[in-house]
Amino acid sequence: MRIYFQLLSLLLFVQNGLSQTTNNDSLARRHQQMMDIIMTKPKLPVKHIGIFLYNGYQTLDAMGPYETLGQLSGVKIFFIAKEKGFISNQRGMKIQVDTSIDKVNKLDILVIPGGAAETFLTSLDTTVLNWIRKIDQTTIYTTSVCTGAWILGATGLLNGKTATTNWYRAAEMLQHYGAQFKDSRWVQDGKYWTSAGVTAGIDMSLAIINELMGEKYTQGVMLNMEYDPHPPVEGGSVSRSPAIVKDMMEQMYDMGLQPLFKKYLKK
């Protein structure tokens, strides 16, 4: 009987040791899996991301990609303006921009946010358009958010491309720039990424991260942002909004933009 208990004790000791080893191995593997995600190397060498700001830009068009793309490991993300100084968003909030376009000759990713009337007027600024064309020569990705596609389109870089933009007269505006409108949250056509309105810039930025870093890294970014939209009512797109709401918003936009279109587009 005594030998039996000794053998049983020895067996339990061995089993406990094996279990501990198994647990340690499991923890080690799990730790390595987590490190593999954190240390993921991008498929393409993105190091410098510039977001072009101008007076009247839509806040989230710029800040959404700034927050999202800024979570790429090892990148420098910063704002650029035609001239450095304070730049006002569409509601008058000022942000200091320390870098002017004449100081930036190369970027890995360029982001062009949208807005309203000021965006359209910026699309007529030859100095800005020439700078975008120059930067585009060496970018890995050239991108726009919302009506930022109007500025990008005015450079001629979207000519013959498939793209998306803010829902307001989207097909009409992109056709003006030689692009084919696709009703999608975001669109990639080669190196050119475009997104629909405002919040869609976050989705586009996540899609870029997924392209560069893979699914697990992207899910980590999403969890870090706790990005899991759940609006209180259905809407947010033309197809999901009542017709009266869409017509109301379109008329509001027309009041501010149609006079500019009539003045400049024919020219």
ZADO-1210 file (C-alpha; in nm, 4 decimals, padded with zeros to 6 digits):
<atoms>
<atom x="00.0000" y="00.0000" z="00.0000" code="MET" pos="1"/>
<atom x="00.2848" y="00.2359" z="00.0894" code="ARG" pos="2"/>
<atom x="00.4503" y="00.1700" z="-00.2469" code="ILE" pos="3"/>
<atom x="00.1178" y="00.2410" z="-00.4165" code="TYR" pos="4"/>
<atom x="00.0942" y="00.5844" z="-00.2558" code="PHE" pos="5"/>
<atom x="00.4565" y="00.6559" z="-00.3430" code="GLN" pos="6"/>
<atom x="00.3934" y="00.5637" z="-00.7062" code="LEU" pos="7"/>
<atom x="00.0724" y="00.7703" z="-00.7094" code="LEU" pos="8"/>
<atom x="00.2561" y="01.0717" z="-00.5640" code="SER" pos="9"/>
<atom x="00.5297" y="01.0332" z="-00.8233" code="LEU" pos="10"/>
<atom x="00.2715" y="01.0100" z="-01.1032" code="LEU" pos="11"/>
<atom x="00.0909" y="01.3234" z="-00.9826" code="LEU" pos="12"/>
<atom x="00.4231" y="01.5081" z="-00.9568" code="PHE" pos="13"/>
<atom x="00.5142" y="01.4121" z="-01.3136" code="VAL" pos="14"/>
<atom x="00.1680" y="01.5043" z="-01.4431" code="GLN" pos="15"/>
<atom x="00.1811" y="01.8390" z="-01.2652" code="ASN" pos="16"/>
<atom x="00.5227" y="01.9057" z="-01.4132" code="GLY" pos="17"/>
<atom x="00.4053" y="01.8146" z="-01.7602" code="LEU" pos="18"/>
<atom x="00.0938" y="02.0301" z="-01.7158" code="SER" pos="19"/>
<atom x="00.3086" y="02.3216" z="-01.6015" code="GLN" pos="20"/>
<atom x="00.5374" y="02.2736" z="-01.9015" code="THR" pos="21"/>
<atom x="00.2368" y="02.2595" z="-02.1330" code="THR" pos="22"/>
<atom x="00.0940" y="02.5760" z="-01.9766" code="ASN" pos="23"/>
<atom x="00.4283" y="02.7511" z="-02.0088" code="ASN" pos="24"/>
<atom x="00.4584" y="02.6430" z="-02.3720" code="ASP" pos="25"/>
<atom x="00.1036" y="02.7643" z="-02.4374" code="SER" pos="26"/>
<atom x="00.1745" y="03.1001" z="-02.2752" code="LEU" pos="27"/>
<atom x="00.4988" y="03.1302" z="-02.4692" code="ALA" pos="28"/>
<atom x="00.3190" y="03.0606" z="-02.7974" code="ARG" pos="29"/>
<atom x="00.0457" y="03.3100" z="-02.7124" code="ARG" pos="30"/>
<atom x="00.3028" y="03.5726" z="-02.6242" code="HIS" pos="31"/>
<atom x="00.4841" y="03.5091" z="-02.9526" code="GLN" pos="32"/>
<atom x="00.1576" y="03.5383" z="-03.1465" code="GLN" pos="33"/>
<atom x="00.0893" y="03.8749" z="-02.9835" code="MET" pos="34"/>
<atom x="00.4419" y="03.9947" z="-03.0569" code="MET" pos="35"/>
<atom x="00.4059" y="03.8811" z="-03.4176" code="ASP" pos="36"/>
<atom x="00.1014" y="04.1095" z="-03.4510" code="ILE" pos="37"/>
<atom x="00.2682" y="04.4053" z="-03.2812" code="ILE" pos="38"/>
<atom x="00.5897" y="04.3674" z="-03.4817" code="MET" pos="39"/>
<atom x="00.4199" y="04.3140" z="-03.8176" code="THR" pos="40"/>
<atom x="00.6274" y="04.4606" z="-04.0969" code="LYS" pos="41"/>
<atom x="00.4291" y="04.6625" z="-04.3529" code="PRO" pos="42"/>
<atom x="00.4093" y="04.5261" z="-04.7051" code="LYS" pos="43"/>
<atom x="00.5260" y="04.8650" z="-04.8316" code="LEU" pos="44"/>
<atom x="00.7689" y="05.1084" z="-04.6610" code="PRO" pos="45"/>
<atom x="00.5336" y="05.3805" z="-04.5348" code="VAL" pos="46"/>
<atom x="00.7186" y="05.6291" z="-04.3142" code="LYS" pos="47"/>
<atom x="00.5815" y="05.9779" z="-04.3872" code="HIS" pos="48"/>
<atom x="00.2120" y="06.0643" z="-04.4106" code="ILE" pos="49"/>
<atom x="00.1005" y="06.4182" z="-04.4870" code="GLY" pos="50"/>
<atom x="-00.2521" y="06.5547" z="-04.4494" code="ILE" pos="51"/>
<atom x="-00.3138" y="06.8695" z="-04.6543" code="PHE" pos="52"/>
<atom x="-00.5218" y="07.1302" z="-04.4707" code="LEU" pos="53"/>
<atom x="-00.6837" y="07.4475" z="-04.6041" code="TYR" pos="54"/>
<atom x="-00.9283" y="07.6959" z="-04.4576" code="ASN" pos="55"/>
<atom x="-01.2751" y="07.5408" z="-04.4539" code="GLY" pos="56"/>
<atom x="-01.1727" y="07.1735" z="-04.4422" code="TYR" pos="57"/>
<atom x="-01.4171" y="06.9343" z="-04.2749" code="GLN" pos="58"/>
<atom x="-01.2797" y="06.8393" z="-03.9341" code="THR" pos="59"/>
<atom x="-01.3314" y="06.4643" z="-03.9337" code="LEU" pos="60"/>
<atom x="-01.2173" y="06.4320" z="-04.2956" code="ASP" pos="61"/>
<atom x="-00.8695" y="06.5169" z="-04.1683" code="ALA" pos="62"/>
<atom x="-00.8767" y="06.4050" z="-03.8057" code="MET" pos="63"/>
<atom x="-01.0254" y="06.0610" z="-03.8769" code="GLY" pos="64"/>
<atom x="-00.7317" y="05.9544" z="-04.0983" code="PRO" pos="65"/>
<atom x="-00.4906" y="06.1377" z="-03.8661" code="TYR" pos="66"/>
<atom x="-00.6017" y="05.9259" z="-03.5689" code="GLU" pos="67"/>
<atom x="-00.6280" y="05.6033" z="-03.7671" code="THR" pos="68"/>
<atom x="-00.3222" y="05.6111" z="-03.9937" code="LEU" pos="69"/>
<atom x="-00.1173" y="05.7475" z="-03.7051" code="GLY" pos="70"/>
<atom x="-00.1383" y="05.4012" z="-03.5497" code="GLN" pos="71"/>
<atom x="00.0829" y="05.2540" z="-03.8183" code="LEU" pos="72"/>
<atom x="00.4035" y="05.1552" z="-03.6446" code="SER" pos="73"/>
<atom x="00.6995" y="05.3845" z="-03.7048" code="GLY" pos="74"/>
<atom x="00.5261" y="05.6491" z="-03.9155" code="VAL" pos="75"/>
<atom x="00.5449" y="06.0261" z="-03.8913" code="LYS" pos="76"/>
<atom x="00.2075" y="06.1832" z="-03.9654" code="ILE" pos="77"/>
<atom x="00.1695" y="06.5599" z="-03.9881" code="PHE" pos="78"/>
<atom x="-00.0369" y="06.8438" z="-04.1324" code="PHE" pos="79"/>
<atom x="00.0666" y="07.0524" z="-04.4318" code="ILE" pos="80"/>
<atom x="-00.0848" y="07.3770" z="-04.5593" code="ALA" pos="81"/>
<atom x="-00.0200" y="07.6080" z="-04.8524" code="LYS" pos="82"/>
<atom x="00.1363" y="07.8457" z="-04.6010" code="GLU" pos="83"/>
<atom x="00.2196" y="07.7595" z="-04.2424" code="LYS" pos="84"/>
<atom x="00.0203" y="07.9223" z="-03.9652" code="GLY" pos="85"/>
<atom x="-00.3307" y="07.8865" z="-03.8266" code="PHE" pos="86"/>
<atom x="-00.5772" y="07.7019" z="-04.0488" code="ILE" pos="87"/>
<atom x="-00.9499" y="07.7128" z="-03.9717" code="SER" pos="88"/>
<atom x="-01.1872" y="07.4229" z="-04.0171" code="ASN" pos="89"/>
<atom x="-01.5391" y="07.4696" z="-04.1530" code="GLN" pos="90"/>
<atom x="-01.6608" y="07.5916" z="-03.8139" code="ARG" pos="91"/>
<atom x="-01.3757" y="07.8297" z="-03.7449" code="GLY" pos="92"/>
<atom x="-01.1704" y="07.6096" z="-03.5116" code="MET" pos="93"/>
<atom x="-00.8040" y="07.6943" z="-03.5654" code="LYS" pos="94"/>
<atom x="-00.5133" y="07.4525" z="-03.5752" code="ILE" pos="95"/>
<atom x="-00.1515" y="07.5541" z="-03.6095" code="GLN" pos="96"/>
<atom x="00.0213" y="07.3993" z="-03.9093" code="VAL" pos="97"/>
<atom x="00.3995" y="07.4216" z="-03.8996" code="ASP" pos="98"/>
<atom x="00.4747" y="07.2831" z="-04.2453" code="THR" pos="99"/>
<atom x="00.4081" y="07.4552" z="-04.5777" code="SER" pos="100"/>
<atom x="00.3856" y="07.2832" z="-04.9144" code="ILE" pos="101"/>
<atom x="00.7077" y="07.4441" z="-05.0392" code="ASP" pos="102"/>
<atom x="00.8954" y="07.2492" z="-04.7691" code="LYS" pos="103"/>
<atom x="00.7526" y="06.9079" z="-04.8627" code="VAL" pos="104"/>
<atom x="00.8838" y="06.7361" z="-05.1736" code="ASN" pos="105"/>
<atom x="00.8053" y="06.3743" z="-05.0952" code="LYS" pos="106"/>
<atom x="00.5469" y="06.1726" z="-04.9010" code="LEU" pos="107"/>
<atom x="00.4585" y="05.8062" z="-04.8764" code="ASP" pos="108"/>
<atom x="00.0876" y="05.8809" z="-04.8273" code="ILE" pos="109"/>
<atom x="-00.0924" y="06.2049" z="-04.9075" code="LEU" pos="110"/>
<atom x="-00.4405" y="06.2636" z="-04.7630" code="VAL" pos="111"/>
<atom x="-00.6655" y="06.5369" z="-04.9046" code="ILE" pos="112"/>
<atom x="-00.9728" y="06.6078" z="-04.6895" code="PRO" pos="113"/>
<atom x="-01.2937" y="06.7627" z="-04.8148" code="GLY" pos="114"/>
<atom x="-01.5239" y="07.0432" z="-04.7152" code="GLY" pos="115"/>
<atom x="-01.7711" y="07.2563" z="-04.9092" code="ALA" pos="116"/>
<atom x="-01.7287" y="07.5878" z="-05.0921" code="ALA" pos="117"/>
<atom x="-01.3681" y="07.6316" z="-04.9770" code="GLU" pos="118"/>
<atom x="-01.2872" y="07.2854" z="-05.1102" code="THR" pos="119"/>
<atom x="-01.4173" y="07.3756" z="-05.4530" code="PHE" pos="120"/>
<atom x="-01.2206" y="07.7011" z="-05.4518" code="LEU" pos="121"/>
<atom x="-00.9071" y="07.5112" z="-05.3488" code="THR" pos="122"/>
<atom x="-00.9623" y="07.2854" z="-05.6488" code="SER" pos="123"/>
<atom x="-00.9004" y="07.5952" z="-05.8626" code="LEU" pos="124"/>
<atom x="-00.5693" y="07.6842" z="-05.6959" code="ASP" pos="125"/>
<atom x="-00.2968" y="07.5999" z="-05.9477" code="THR" pos="126"/>
<atom x="-00.0200" y="07.6248" z="-05.6868" code="THR" pos="127"/>
<atom x="-00.1862" y="07.3576" z="-05.4731" code="VAL" pos="128"/>
<atom x="-00.2697" y="07.1388" z="-05.7730" code="LEU" pos="129"/>
<atom x="00.0869" y="07.1533" z="-05.9040" code="ASN" pos="130"/>
<atom x="00.2191" y="07.0570" z="-05.5604" code="TRP" pos="131"/>
<atom x="-00.0151" y="06.7573" z="-05.5412" code="ILE" pos="132"/>
<atom x="00.0975" y="06.6441" z="-05.8866" code="ARG" pos="133"/>
<atom x="00.4604" y="06.6690" z="-05.7772" code="LYS" pos="134"/>
<atom x="00.4026" y="06.4771" z="-05.4527" code="ILE" pos="135"/>
<atom x="00.2033" y="06.2123" z="-05.6388" code="ASP" pos="136"/>
<atom x="00.5081" y="06.1224" z="-05.8473" code="GLN" pos="137"/>
<atom x="00.6651" y="05.9435" z="-05.5496" code="THR" pos="138"/>
<atom x="00.3725" y="05.8529" z="-05.3205" code="THR" pos="139"/>
<atom x="00.2877" y="05.4969" z="-05.2381" code="ILE" pos="140"/>
<atom x="-00.0758" y="05.6034" z="-05.1959" code="TYR" pos="141"/>
<atom x="-00.2487" y="05.9272" z="-05.2904" code="THR" pos="142"/>
<atom x="-00.5837" y="05.9579" z="-05.1138" code="THR" pos="143"/>
<atom x="-00.8850" y="06.1814" z="-05.0681" code="SER" pos="144"/>
<atom x="-01.1718" y="06.1932" z="-04.8221" code="VAL" pos="145"/>
<atom x="-01.5215" y="06.3137" z="-04.9086" code="CYS" pos="146"/>
<atom x="-01.5159" y="06.6144" z="-05.1456" code="THR" pos="147"/>
<atom x="-01.1385" y="06.6114" z="-05.1246" code="GLY" pos="148"/>
<atom x="-01.1829" y="06.4093" z="-05.4460" code="ALA" pos="149"/>
<atom x="-01.2740" y="06.7396" z="-05.6137" code="TRP" pos="150"/>
<atom x="-00.9251" y="06.8711" z="-05.5398" code="ILE" pos="151"/>
<atom x="-00.7595" y="06.5442" z="-05.6362" code="LEU" pos="152"/>
<atom x="-00.9766" y="06.5245" z="-05.9475" code="GLY" pos="153"/>
<atom x="-00.8822" y="06.8771" z="-06.0520" code="ALA" pos="154"/>
<atom x="-00.5176" y="06.7672" z="-06.0770" code="THR" pos="155"/>
<atom x="-00.6149" y="06.5251" z="-06.3528" code="GLY" pos="156"/>
<atom x="-00.4860" y="06.2303" z="-06.1506" code="LEU" pos="157"/>
<atom x="-00.8288" y="06.0652" z="-06.1301" code="LEU" pos="158"/>
<atom x="-00.8880" y="06.0877" z="-06.5033" code="ASN" pos="159"/>
<atom x="-00.9880" y="05.7404" z="-06.6223" code="GLY" pos="160"/>
<atom x="-00.9975" y="05.6089" z="-06.2641" code="LYS" pos="161"/>
<atom x="-01.2802" y="05.4657" z="-06.0584" code="THR" pos="162"/>
<atom x="-01.3400" y="05.6713" z="-05.7448" code="ALA" pos="163"/>
<atom x="-01.5907" y="05.7752" z="-05.4833" code="THR" pos="164"/>
<atom x="-01.6656" y="06.0974" z="-05.3013" code="THR" pos="165"/>
<atom x="-01.9345" y="06.2657" z="-05.0922" code="ASN" pos="166"/>
<atom x="-02.2802" y="06.1616" z="-05.2089" code="TRP" pos="167"/>
<atom x="-02.3748" y="06.5169" z="-05.3151" code="TYR" pos="168"/>
<atom x="-02.3839" y="06.5168" z="-05.6985" code="ARG" pos="169"/>
<atom x="-02.1097" y="06.2541" z="-05.6783" code="ALA" pos="170"/>
<atom x="-02.1350" y="06.1081" z="-06.0296" code="ALA" pos="171"/>
<atom x="-02.1711" y="06.4538" z="-06.1828" code="GLU" pos="172"/>
<atom x="-01.8652" y="06.5931" z="-06.0054" code="MET" pos="173"/>
<atom x="-01.6387" y="06.2956" z="-06.0720" code="LEU" pos="174"/>
<atom x="-01.7458" y="06.2849" z="-06.4364" code="GLN" pos="175"/>
<atom x="-01.6357" y="06.6481" z="-06.4603" code="HIS" pos="176"/>
<atom x="-01.2872" y="06.5304" z="-06.3624" code="TYR" pos="177"/>
<atom x="-01.2900" y="06.2309" z="-06.5969" code="GLY" pos="178"/>
<atom x="-01.3459" y="05.9723" z="-06.3217" code="ALA" pos="179"/>
<atom x="-01.6052" y="05.6975" z="-06.2940" code="GLN" pos="180"/>
<atom x="-01.8132" y="05.7180" z="-05.9756" code="PHE" pos="181"/>
<atom x="-01.8576" y="05.4029" z="-05.7700" code="LYS" pos="182"/>
<atom x="-02.1131" y="05.4139" z="-05.4901" code="ASP" pos="183"/>
<atom x="-01.8923" y="05.2648" z="-05.2214" code="SER" pos="184"/>
<atom x="-01.7644" y="05.3518" z="-04.8768" code="ARG" pos="185"/>
<atom x="-01.4127" y="05.3597" z="-05.0179" code="TRP" pos="186"/>
<atom x="-01.2526" y="05.2735" z="-05.3494" code="VAL" pos="187"/>
<atom x="-00.9000" y="05.1719" z="-05.4448" code="GLN" pos="188"/>
<atom x="-00.7848" y="05.2099" z="-05.8033" code="ASP" pos="189"/>
<atom x="-00.4144" y="05.1377" z="-05.8175" code="GLY" pos="190"/>
<atom x="-00.2324" y="05.3775" z="-05.5854" code="LYS" pos="191"/>
<atom x="-00.5371" y="05.6042" z="-05.5570" code="TYR" pos="192"/>
<atom x="-00.7706" y="05.5620" z="-05.2614" code="TRP" pos="193"/>
<atom x="-01.0868" y="05.7700" z="-05.2319" code="THR" pos="194"/>
<atom x="-01.3597" y="05.7604" z="-04.9705" code="SER" pos="195"/>
<atom x="-01.7179" y="05.8724" z="-04.9417" code="ALA" pos="196"/>
<atom x="-01.8156" y="06.1471" z="-04.6985" code="GLY" pos="197"/>
<atom x="-01.6548" y="06.2380" z="-04.3676" code="VAL" pos="198"/>
<atom x="-01.6618" y="05.9234" z="-04.1491" code="THR" pos="199"/>
<atom x="-01.5819" y="05.7069" z="-04.4515" code="ALA" pos="200"/>
<atom x="-01.2275" y="05.8410" z="-04.4276" code="GLY" pos="201"/>
<atom x="-01.1832" y="05.6253" z="-04.1174" code="ILE" pos="202"/>
<atom x="-01.2950" y="05.3153" z="-04.3084" code="ASP" pos="203"/>
<atom x="-01.0600" y="05.3986" z="-04.5940" code="MET" pos="204"/>
<atom x="-00.7736" y="05.4464" z="-04.3498" code="SER" pos="205"/>
<atom x="-00.8484" y="05.1107" z="-04.1887" code="LEU" pos="206"/>
<atom x="-00.8543" y="04.9520" z="-04.5340" code="ALA" pos="207"/>
<atom x="-00.5101" y="05.0984" z="-04.6043" code="ILE" pos="208"/>
<atom x="-00.3817" y="04.9606" z="-04.2735" code="ILE" pos="209"/>
<atom x="-00.5315" y="04.6213" z="-04.3578" code="ASN" pos="210"/>
<atom x="-00.3573" y="04.6329" z="-04.6961" code="GLU" pos="211"/>
<atom x="-00.0236" y="04.7139" z="-04.5341" code="LEU" pos="212"/>
<atom x="-00.0382" y="04.5234" z="-04.2046" code="MET" pos="213"/>
<atom x="-00.3003" y="04.2510" z="-04.2280" code="GLY" pos="214"/>
<atom x="-00.6224" y="04.1688" z="-04.0465" code="GLU" pos="215"/>
<atom x="-00.5023" y="04.1152" z="-03.6894" code="LYS" pos="216"/>
<atom x="-00.3079" y="04.4424" z="-03.6773" code="TYR" pos="217"/>
<atom x="-00.6114" y="04.6242" z="-03.8214" code="THR" pos="218"/>
<atom x="-00.8378" y="04.4672" z="-03.5602" code="GLN" pos="219"/>
<atom x="-00.5966" y="04.5888" z="-03.2940" code="GLY" pos="220"/>
<atom x="-00.6266" y="04.9441" z="-03.4267" code="VAL" pos="221"/>
<atom x="-01.0047" y="04.9142" z="-03.4346" code="MET" pos="222"/>
<atom x="-01.0156" y="04.7891" z="-03.0762" code="LEU" pos="223"/>
<atom x="-00.7796" y="05.0636" z="-02.9651" code="ASN" pos="224"/>
<atom x="-01.0251" y="05.3143" z="-03.1161" code="MET" pos="225"/>
<atom x="-01.3215" y="05.1031" z="-02.9983" code="GLU" pos="226"/>
<atom x="-01.4476" y="05.1462" z="-03.3523" code="TYR" pos="227"/>
<atom x="-01.7812" y="04.9670" z="-03.3598" code="ASP" pos="228"/>
<atom x="-02.0420" y="05.2145" z="-03.4921" code="PRO" pos="229"/>
<atom x="-02.3980" y="05.1696" z="-03.3731" code="HIS" pos="230"/>
<atom x="-02.6063" y="05.4794" z="-03.4628" code="PRO" pos="231"/>
<atom x="-02.9420" y="05.5301" z="-03.2879" code="PRO" pos="232"/>
<atom x="-03.1405" y="05.5467" z="-03.6144" code="VAL" pos="233"/>
<atom x="-03.1012" y="05.4100" z="-03.9662" code="GLU" pos="234"/>
<atom x="-02.9468" y="05.6530" z="-04.2129" code="GLY" pos="235"/>
<atom x="-02.6089" y="05.7946" z="-04.3059" code="GLY" pos="236"/>
<atom x="-02.6208" y="05.7125" z="-04.6766" code="SER" pos="237"/>
<atom x="-02.8510" y="05.7979" z="-04.9641" code="VAL" pos="238"/>
<atom x="-02.9841" y="05.4418" z="-04.9835" code="SER" pos="239"/>
<atom x="-03.0582" y="05.4239" z="-04.6104" code="ARG" pos="240"/>
<atom x="-03.2079" y="05.7717" z="-04.5654" code="SER" pos="241"/>
<atom x="-03.5672" y="05.8828" z="-04.6354" code="PRO" pos="242"/>
<atom x="-03.6030" y="06.0642" z="-04.9692" code="ALA" pos="243"/>
<atom x="-03.7228" y="06.3812" z="-04.7967" code="ILE" pos="244"/>
<atom x="-03.4051" y="06.3925" z="-04.5862" code="VAL" pos="245"/>
<atom x="-03.1839" y="06.3435" z="-04.8926" code="LYS" pos="246"/>
<atom x="-03.3726" y="06.6146" z="-05.0854" code="ASP" pos="247"/>
<atom x="-03.3496" y="06.8543" z="-04.7900" code="MET" pos="248"/>
<atom x="-02.9728" y="06.8086" z="-04.7602" code="MET" pos="249"/>
<atom x="-02.9184" y="06.8360" z="-05.1356" code="GLU" pos="250"/>
<atom x="-03.1068" y="07.1669" z="-05.1475" code="GLN" pos="251"/>
<atom x="-02.8996" y="07.2984" z="-04.8572" code="MET" pos="252"/>
<atom x="-02.5781" y="07.2088" z="-05.0426" code="TYR" pos="253"/>
<atom x="-02.7123" y="07.3551" z="-05.3672" code="ASP" pos="254"/>
<atom x="-02.7683" y="07.6923" z="-05.2026" code="MET" pos="255"/>
<atom x="-02.4023" y="07.7224" z="-05.1137" code="GLY" pos="256"/>
<atom x="-02.2375" y="07.5456" z="-05.4053" code="LEU" pos="257"/>
<atom x="-02.4424" y="07.5899" z="-05.7213" code="GLN" pos="258"/>
<atom x="-02.3498" y="07.9597" z="-05.7606" code="PRO" pos="259"/>
<atom x="-01.9822" y="07.8596" z="-05.7518" code="LEU" pos="260"/>
<atom x="-02.0347" y="07.5760" z="-05.9980" code="PHE" pos="261"/>
<atom x="-02.2140" y="07.8054" z="-06.2434" code="LYS" pos="262"/>
<atom x="-01.9393" y="08.0656" z="-06.2120" code="LYS" pos="263"/>
<atom x="-01.6375" y="07.8401" z="-06.2511" code="TYR" pos="264"/>
<atom x="-01.7172" y="07.4967" z="-06.3955" code="LEU" pos="265"/>
<atom x="-01.7937" y="07.6147" z="-06.7477" code="LYS" pos="266"/>
<atom x="-01.4600" y="07.7990" z="-06.7476" code="LYS" pos="267"/>
</atoms>
